[in-house]
Amino acid sequence: MASLDKIVREIGEQIEELNRLKGEAKLDSNQKFIQNEINRLSLVKQNHEKKQAELTSNGGGKTEQLGVITITNYMWDQSDEHIKIYIELNKTDKIENGEIRLEFSSDTKFTCIFGKYRFTLGRLFKPLDQTKSKAIITKSNRLVITLHKVKSEHWSSLQSTTGTTPKLMDDKPEIDSDDPQKSLMNLMKKMYDDGDDDMKRTIAKSWYESQNKQGLPDMP
């Protein structure tokens, strides 16, 4: 069985990938299908995170690893100048502002690592000014990520929704909590088999990029 750290991280990557595909769906029915898969994976991930927390609490003073738990729940709002992301922390979490890292992989994707937690958001609606963006922990134990917009304007959504639309699928692939890569492969294969030509190209491209990044096998 894969380690808990690896399982939690891979499930988080699955959720991020499915959120990206959801952003490409235009029909409400397709978005709901993908959201159901995201919800199921989130429950699996939460169960593993609980086990992870129990092991950490019984670790006898072991050094805490950074960014091993992926956060998916957040709130956001905006002004014309910036976007604000809010993440509520547990009362027992003790994270200093010096433990926060805000890293950008592009001007529309970032990762914030704070203590043992990690939050990643990509495909943002418009580019961000990386030099002015920051993250802090408030006195009420809330993480606030302030993202400055390159251009002062109102965004119609937080993330880009351009792309193709997947075909609605009735059969839900089984979630294998011990092998997250297999679960994602089954889901994407189902979407590929049932999708139209444009969706097939989208899935094939996404799988090719994931294969190069994570060393995944070819799609069966």
C-alpha positions as CSV (number, residue, x, y, z in Angstrom):
1,M,0.0,0.0,0.0
2,A,1.3,3.5,-0.9
3,S,2.2,5.8,2.0
4,L,-0.5,8.1,3.4
5,D,1.5,11.1,2.3
6,K,1.7,9.9,-1.3
7,I,-2.0,9.0,-1.4
8,V,-3.2,12.3,0.0
9,R,-1.0,14.2,-2.4
10,E,-2.1,12.2,-5.4
11,I,-5.8,12.5,-4.6
12,G,-5.2,16.3,-4.2
13,E,-3.7,16.3,-7.7
14,Q,-6.7,14.3,-9.0
15,I,-9.1,16.9,-7.5
16,E,-7.1,19.7,-9.1
17,E,-7.2,17.9,-12.5
18,L,-11.0,17.3,-12.2
19,N,-11.5,21.0,-11.3
20,R,-9.7,21.9,-14.4
21,L,-11.9,19.6,-16.5
22,K,-15.0,21.0,-14.7
23,G,-14.0,24.5,-15.8
24,E,-14.1,23.3,-19.4
25,A,-17.6,21.9,-19.1
26,K,-20.4,24.2,-20.3
27,L,-23.5,22.1,-19.5
28,D,-24.7,22.1,-15.9
29,S,-25.3,18.3,-16.1
30,N,-21.6,17.7,-17.0
31,Q,-20.4,20.0,-14.3
32,K,-22.5,18.2,-11.7
33,F,-21.2,14.8,-12.8
34,I,-17.6,16.0,-12.4
35,Q,-18.4,17.7,-9.1
36,N,-19.8,14.5,-7.7
37,E,-16.5,12.8,-8.5
38,I,-14.7,15.7,-6.8
39,N,-16.9,15.3,-3.7
40,R,-16.2,11.6,-3.5
41,L,-12.5,12.0,-3.8
42,S,-12.6,14.8,-1.2
43,L,-14.2,12.4,1.3
44,V,-11.6,9.8,0.6
45,K,-8.8,12.4,1.0
46,Q,-10.3,13.6,4.3
47,N,-10.3,10.1,5.7
48,H,-6.7,9.7,4.9
49,E,-5.9,13.1,6.3
50,K,-7.5,12.0,9.6
51,K,-5.3,8.9,9.7
52,Q,-2.4,11.1,8.8
53,A,-3.2,13.5,11.7
54,E,-3.5,10.6,14.1
55,L,-0.1,9.2,13.1
56,T,1.4,12.7,13.4
57,S,0.0,13.2,16.9
58,N,1.5,9.8,18.0
59,G,4.8,10.5,16.4
60,G,6.7,11.4,19.6
61,G,8.0,14.8,18.6
62,K,8.9,14.0,15.0
63,T,9.5,17.0,12.7
64,E,6.3,18.0,10.9
65,Q,6.5,17.8,7.2
66,L,5.5,20.9,5.2
67,G,2.7,20.9,2.7
68,V,1.6,17.3,3.0
69,I,-2.1,17.9,3.4
70,T,-3.9,19.4,0.4
71,I,-6.6,22.0,1.2
72,T,-9.6,22.2,-1.3
73,N,-12.2,24.3,0.7
74,Y,-11.9,28.0,0.5
75,M,-13.9,31.3,0.1
76,W,-13.0,34.2,-2.1
77,D,-14.0,37.8,-2.9
78,Q,-12.6,40.6,-5.0
79,S,-12.2,44.3,-5.6
80,D,-11.1,45.8,-8.9
81,E,-7.5,45.7,-7.6
82,H,-7.2,42.2,-6.0
83,I,-8.6,38.8,-5.3
84,K,-8.7,37.5,-1.7
85,I,-8.7,33.8,-0.8
86,Y,-9.9,32.8,2.7
87,I,-9.0,29.4,4.3
88,E,-10.2,28.7,7.8
89,L,-7.7,26.8,10.0
90,N,-8.4,24.6,13.0
91,K,-8.1,26.2,16.4
92,T,-5.3,23.7,17.2
93,D,-3.2,24.8,14.2
94,K,-0.3,26.9,15.2
95,I,1.2,28.4,12.1
96,E,3.5,31.5,12.1
97,N,3.6,33.9,9.2
98,G,7.2,33.0,8.7
99,E,6.1,29.4,7.8
100,I,4.0,30.6,4.8
101,R,5.3,30.3,1.3
102,L,3.5,31.7,-1.7
103,E,4.9,30.3,-5.0
104,F,3.8,31.0,-8.5
105,S,4.3,28.5,-11.4
106,S,2.8,31.0,-13.8
107,D,0.9,34.3,-13.7
108,T,-2.4,32.3,-13.4
109,K,-1.4,29.5,-11.1
110,F,0.0,29.5,-7.5
111,T,0.6,27.3,-4.5
112,C,0.6,28.4,-0.9
113,I,2.3,26.2,1.6
114,F,1.5,27.0,5.3
115,G,2.7,24.5,7.9
116,K,1.6,21.0,7.0
117,Y,-1.0,22.4,4.6
118,R,-0.9,23.1,0.8
119,F,-3.3,25.0,-1.3
120,T,-3.0,25.2,-5.1
121,L,-5.2,27.1,-7.5
122,G,-4.7,27.4,-11.3
123,R,-6.4,28.5,-14.5
124,L,-7.2,31.9,-12.9
125,F,-9.3,34.2,-14.9
126,K,-6.6,36.8,-15.6
127,P,-2.9,37.3,-14.9
128,L,-1.7,38.3,-11.4
129,D,1.1,40.5,-10.2
130,Q,3.3,38.1,-8.4
131,T,5.5,40.7,-6.7
132,K,2.6,42.3,-4.9
133,S,0.7,39.2,-3.9
134,K,1.1,37.8,-0.3
135,A,-0.4,35.5,2.3
136,I,-0.8,36.0,6.1
137,I,-2.4,34.3,9.1
138,T,-4.8,36.5,10.9
139,K,-5.4,36.6,14.7
140,S,-8.6,34.6,14.2
141,N,-6.5,31.7,12.7
142,R,-7.5,32.3,9.1
143,L,-5.2,32.2,6.1
144,V,-5.8,35.2,3.8
145,I,-4.1,35.1,0.4
146,T,-4.2,38.5,-1.4
147,L,-3.6,38.3,-5.1
148,H,-3.1,41.5,-7.0
149,K,-4.5,41.8,-10.5
150,V,-2.2,43.0,-13.3
151,K,-5.1,45.0,-14.7
152,S,-7.6,46.7,-12.4
153,E,-11.0,45.3,-13.4
154,H,-13.9,43.1,-12.2
155,W,-13.5,39.4,-12.9
156,S,-16.7,37.6,-14.0
157,S,-15.3,34.4,-12.3
158,L,-12.3,33.3,-10.3
159,Q,-11.1,30.7,-12.8
160,S,-11.2,30.5,-16.6
161,T,-14.1,28.5,-18.0
162,T,-13.0,28.3,-21.6
163,G,-12.7,24.9,-23.3
164,T,-14.7,22.0,-24.5
165,T,-17.6,20.3,-23.0
166,P,-17.5,16.7,-21.8
167,K,-20.4,14.4,-22.6
168,L,-22.6,13.4,-19.7
169,M,-21.8,10.0,-18.3
170,D,-24.2,7.8,-16.3
171,D,-21.7,5.2,-15.0
172,K,-19.5,6.3,-12.2
173,P,-16.0,4.7,-12.1
174,E,-15.0,3.1,-8.8
175,I,-12.7,5.1,-6.5
176,D,-9.7,3.1,-5.4
177,S,-8.4,4.9,-2.3
178,D,-5.3,2.8,-2.2
179,D,-4.4,3.6,-5.8
180,P,-5.3,7.2,-6.7
181,Q,-3.6,7.0,-10.1
182,K,-5.7,4.1,-11.1
183,S,-8.9,5.9,-10.1
184,L,-8.0,9.0,-12.1
185,M,-7.0,6.8,-15.1
186,N,-10.4,5.0,-14.9
187,L,-12.3,8.2,-14.8
188,M,-10.4,9.9,-17.6
189,K,-10.7,6.7,-19.7
190,K,-14.5,6.8,-19.2
191,M,-14.7,10.4,-20.2
192,Y,-12.5,9.7,-23.2
193,D,-14.6,6.8,-24.4
194,D,-17.9,8.7,-24.0
195,G,-16.7,12.1,-25.2
196,D,-17.0,13.7,-28.6
197,D,-13.9,14.4,-30.8
198,D,-13.1,17.7,-29.1
199,M,-13.3,16.1,-25.7
200,K,-11.1,13.2,-26.8
201,R,-8.4,15.7,-27.8
202,T,-8.7,17.5,-24.5
203,I,-8.4,14.3,-22.4
204,A,-5.6,13.0,-24.6
205,K,-3.7,16.3,-24.1
206,S,-4.3,16.4,-20.4
207,W,-3.2,12.8,-20.0
208,Y,-0.1,13.4,-22.0
209,E,0.9,16.3,-19.8
210,S,0.2,14.3,-16.7
211,Q,2.2,11.4,-18.0
212,N,5.2,13.6,-18.6
213,K,4.9,15.3,-15.2
214,Q,4.0,12.3,-13.0
215,G,5.2,9.3,-15.0
216,L,1.7,7.9,-15.5
217,P,1.2,4.9,-17.8
218,D,-0.4,5.3,-21.3
219,M,-4.1,5.5,-21.3
220,P,-5.6,2.0,-21.9
